[in-house]
Amino acid sequence: MTTTDTTNRQAGLTVETFERRESNVRMYCRDVPIVFDTAQGTVLRGEDGREYLDFFAGAGALNYGHNDPRMRDAIIGHLRGRAVVHGLDLFTRVKRELLETIEQQLLGPRDLDYRVQFTGPTGADANEAALKLARKATGRSRVVAFNGGYHGMTAGAYAVSGGRSAGKNFGSLTHDVTFVPFEDGPHGEFDSLGFLRRLVEDRRSGTDVPAAVIVEAVQIQAGVFGASAKWLRDLRDWTREHGIVLILDEVQAGCGRTGQFFSFERSGIVPDIVTTAKSISGFGLPMALNLIAPALDVWEPGEHTGTFRGNQLSFVTARIALAYWTDPAFLELVSRNCATMNDAVTGAHGREGFIGLPGVESARVRGLIAGVDFGLGNADAAHAAQRRALEAGVLVERCGPNGEVIKLMPPINTPTERLVEGLQIIGAAINR
Ligand SMILES: Cc1ncc(COP(=O)(O)O)c(C=O)c1O
């Protein structure tokens, strides 16, 4: 036992309670044996008072950082005014205000026309709803999904997650799903579109025309592999040609993570369904919503329901989060941070860069998400660097097939000096 362990034990600051009582299913905490207490912006504080820079950001649920003061004050005001907190899908003032903000600040400026569906408050449920709707609207069943993809842990969402561990299927989840290699991944590049064309256009391929294709513009859990704009446009053209519903999963890569609100935005495509969750509430509160092309909104009332679709506190904070996207100071900060991240990762503009550090095979960056890849089979090296970064005061997660990629995901509005500081600490932890 180290001196710190002994001191922590005496102060009651141990993780024993969790180990004794919490299910083995717990995960992130295994790499981060710290009991957190308070948080503000990009900074997390442990029970022992030590501060950490949070480059994990709630796995993408905290794109605007912890405890955004405007959102926090709005929640407190909402509670003080005894406004409705839980609303199922009843009409409320707050929901109307959010829908109007979505119309005016999210859809209008992008010339998009979508119906809004509030699903159960997780990304998995948003994807469940999208898959159900695509199957209902087309009368077909098959779904095309991509190797390495991740769409959630419920049965339907897990069934289309290529990134799940083979052999751990928890029963029969694979029905009517065809997995296709993504444009790029840990095993190299692939002509996904050529393969899909052959699969569907050769009527003796043995594969039915799918109801939907579900895709992420950036496969983050796979190790941060982003699709090119051309690939997304070709996929859009091909799905449209065959009447296949294109579902864009924006749960992790959306809400500003790549520097624009939608991660597919720079390709110019218009998906049929966009699924969002995680950072859509802006404050880390549970909320998910789907954007549905009006012609596809063929739901009967209550065909996809759920008790927690009306979390009014999430609606209050989501409205403030969306308003940031018309605030010039916020947009400038995000754009500066994207450039800083790019230079630090790739080594552009005379920076040293992560590429070239010992053990690093490659590094990929898309806006404010980056993957520092130690290469297949080298998860131990990535794990050791993650541990050293934590000891030096920065919290990061790992992704990739076996956790060989260090995932850098700071809040997108992190003050640039703190972003630079965190990147330097991580660089030094890798370079040791
Ligand atoms: C791309 C993507 N889709 C869906 C999900 C599932 O979201 P949730 O954990 O809220 O169910 C995740 C979670 O990491 C995700 O990254």
The ligand as an SDF file (V2000), in Angstrom:
LIG
                    3D

 16 16  0  0  0  0  0  0  0  0999 V2000
  -22.1350    6.5690  -31.9170 C   0  0  0  0  0  0  0  0  0  0  0  0
  -22.9050    6.1150  -30.7170 C   0  0  0  0  0  0  0  0  0  0  0  0
  -24.1760    5.7320  -30.8660 N   0  0  0  0  0  0  0  0  0  0  0  0
  -24.9100    5.3320  -29.8110 C   0  0  0  0  0  0  0  0  0  0  0  0
  -24.3800    5.2750  -28.5520 C   0  0  0  0  0  0  0  0  0  0  0  0
  -25.2010    4.7970  -27.3980 C   0  0  0  0  0  0  0  0  0  0  0  0
  -25.5740    5.8620  -26.5890 O   0  0  0  0  0  0  0  0  0  0  0  0
  -26.0580    5.5760  -25.0860 P   0  0  0  0  0  0  0  0  0  0  0  0
  -24.8700    5.0900  -24.3380 O   0  0  0  0  0  0  0  0  0  0  0  0
  -26.5790    6.8850  -24.6110 O   0  0  0  0  0  0  0  0  0  0  0  0
  -27.1260    4.5480  -25.1980 O   0  0  0  0  0  0  0  0  0  0  0  0
  -23.0520    5.6640  -28.3510 C   0  0  0  0  0  0  0  0  0  0  0  0
  -22.4430    5.6240  -27.0120 C   0  0  0  0  0  0  0  0  0  0  0  0
  -21.2590    5.7240  -26.8230 O   0  0  0  0  0  0  0  0  0  0  0  0
  -22.2950    6.0930  -29.4720 C   0  0  0  0  0  0  0  0  0  0  0  0
  -21.0110    6.4510  -29.3400 O   0  0  0  0  0  0  0  0  0  0  0  0
  1  2  1  0
  2  3  1  0
  2 15  2  0
  3  4  2  0
  4  5  1  0
  5  6  1  0
  5 12  2  0
  6  7  1  0
  7  8  1  0
  8  9  2  0
  8 10  1  0
  8 11  1  0
 12 13  1  0
 12 15  1  0
 13 14  2  0
 15 16  1  0
M  END
$$$$
